């Protein structure tokens, strides 16, 4: 299934995935926010991936360097 999704992304030039970077996924406010983002994304036909930096600038940079935000 992954290969099919990859092929579709290449043809459409869009993965249909929205990456969301948050500082702390244990925070209740962050959970509500990400739930809202996910609900809106699903309604619009997108999927989400949540990236948690845990307040660590190095980990945050790793997410960006791994192209977590360059899928669309």
N, C-alpha and C positions, 0 to 999 in steps of 0.2 A: 504494500500500500504506500510506503514511503516513496518508492520510485515513481509511482503514478502521481503523487502530489508534487514531486520534484519536476516531473515532465510538464504537468499542468502549469506550474509556476513559470517555467521557461516559455511556454507558449503564450500565456496571458501576460507575462512580464509582471506578475504580481503573485505573491505567495498566499494572500488572504489571511496573513497572520499579523497581528499587532503586538509588538513587544512593549511591556510596561515596566519601567525600572522604578522600584520603590526602595526606601531606606530601611524599612523594618516591617516585615510581614506579621509580626506578633502584635502590632499596634491595632486596636479595634477600629480606629478611624481609617487606617490603611486598608483593612479588610473590607470595610464598607465601600471605600472608594474603588478598590479593584473589582468588587462584585458589580458595582454600577458600570464600570468600564466594560467588563465582560458581558453584562446584559446588553448594553448598547451595541457592542461589537457583534455579538451573536445575532441580534436583530437585523443588523446591516449585512450579515453574511460573512463575517470575519471570525477568526479564532484568536485567542490571546495566549501569550506566554508571559508569565510574571517573573521578573528578574529581581531578586532580593539582594541588595548590596550590604545589608547588615551594618550600615554606617561606615563601611570600609571603602575608602577612595580607591584602593588598589583593586578590590573586587569589582567595584563599579567600572573602572577602566577596563578590566578584563572582559566584562559583558560587552562593552562597546567595541573593543578590539576583536572580539569573536564574531563581530557582525550581527549581534543580536538585534540591532536596529536597522539593518540594511536588507531585510527580507522582502519588503514590499516594493 
